[in-house]
Amino acid sequence: MSKLILYANALPLVTKTLSATYLVLSLIAMLLRFGTTGGTDSGLDPSSIASQDPARFLILRPGFIISYPWTILTTTFVETNFVFMVLGLASLVAIGSFLERQWGARSFALFVVVTTTVPTVTAALVSIVLYAVRGSAHSDILYATRIGGLAGLVSAFTVGLKQLMPEYSVKLFGGALSFRMNELPGVYTLVAPIMFTLLGDLGSVLLVNIGFLEAFVYLRFYRREGSLLGDRSEAFAFTTFFPEFVQPLIARLSNALYGAAVSCKLITSDEGYRQQSVDLEVGLDNELDTLAAPEDVDADRRKAIAAKALEMRLGSNGPPPTSSDAATVDAK
């Protein structure tokens, strides 16, 4: 127990806070539901059944999004299945702490906010549209669909891992199963939706796919890295998430969407991004020249300071250089 407490205390601040929130809210939801039937009588409609759920104040259902708007924030950190809660907590602690150490607390916190709230709202809107298309006879889409849990955030985490260490290999079961981080998002977004579909969990199916797309868009075009927004490197292009035989088709579709987004001024064009990179490099070169001018500056001391800065940036157990360090800026 003491080792577990020491490990928890050593976690980065944001990861520790998110993990504690997830654990507490999930346990509260489980306790609220303990010993209740949830109104499963066959004579009740989906709306009545959902309104009797004692955890409805924490879990988002599309039909109650107006009544309980705060569930947009809480639902991600609520899991009422104990096995899934344990798996989610392990993923949050392991991957979340790694990403936070690489990006910093503020950047990681913003990433979590974006990749939880936006997919949650989008999934709720998709459910409402599905209900409108299929008609009032399918009210279960609004009230039986539970949108929440860490499925979407874990999907976003896999995109972050691919960006940071695409060529890193993971070996499981004594090497019987191995894969590169570059392949992880594709594997997760293929396997997880199938599993959730078999479990009848439409909300998690939506979150996995929307979380993946939202994470890519944010990391590709909006996440601030110094003075630059996003990672336009070829290694992080959208096509690299797919098998080679479909990449030409994906490239045409992504290029069309990219062009529309640039026209609407939702994102910076590649040309604008390149110019920002050039301006940044010129400014950095001038700054380094200025620092190196005095002859009495100790070269060894400068190297030590630079090494310490690099160590702080990468973390004590940091991975290889990220794909965003690539010199090329290429396809969308």
Phi, psi and omega in degrees: 000320180297322178295321179295319179295317178297320179296318180296319179293333181278352180292149175300156189302310184295315179299318179298317180295315180296318181296317179295318179298315180298315181294314183294311182295322179295317179294322177298315180298319179296318180294321179297324182274348185297126177080005178255153178269346180072015178066049184270012178303139185296338182280352182267142176279163183305324180295318180292320179298314181295324181290344178265359179288117182294345180261014183294343179281350181245332187254131182278127168240135185308324181289343181248014185295331177280321181291321182232070185295334181294344179293345174301326181270324186274331192297329179300328187258028177233124176224120184264355174264120188298318181297313179295327178296316180296316179296319179295319179296319178297318179294318181296317181291312185289307184281319181300316180295323178295311181296322180295322179291331179280319186265337188097156186297314184295313181295320179293318179299318179295320177301316180295317180300313182294315186274006172248312183288314182296310177299324180297311179296317180298316179297322178295318179294320177299319179297319179295319178296317178300319178296317180297323180287318186275340175101169186294343179292346182248047181293346177298335178298325181278323191249336178267343179281122178256118180254107182174186184086179186268008184303316180289321180291321177297321176300318177295322178300320181297326177293319177298321178294320178297320180294319186282321187213066186297329185264002181289132183260138177246130179241128181240156177055048177067027179091359179294329178235123180220149178202161176266154177301333178300333183265348187300313179301319180296319180295314183294315182286352173266312186283314185299313178299324177297315180298314181291329176296317178297330179274357181072028183256083181298321182301316180290326176301315179295317183296321180300312183286317180291322178298320177298311182295317182295320179296318179296312181301316182294313182289328182284323190237339191237333183294128183280128176236094187069239179263001183253152176252121174087180181229102183265016182294151180298326181294343181247017177295154184299326182296335183289351178275356187238159176300153186300325186290342177253359183299321177301318179293316179298322180297317180296316180294314182293324178295322178295315179294322178298314180299319179294320180294321177294317180298323179276002180060034175277333179222162176279141178291163177299324179296316178296322178295317179298319181295321176298321179296317180296314180299320180294318180295319179296315179297322179293318178299317179297321180293319179294321178298319180296318180292329184274351187297310182297130184285341184274004178284127182285119182297320180296323180294320178298319180296320180296318179296317179297319179296320179294320178297319179295319179296320178296325182287317185272341185088162183295332178240041186295157180276181175298168181307145184279164180293339179289349177276358181298147184280339185268150174235118190227222193300161179292000000 
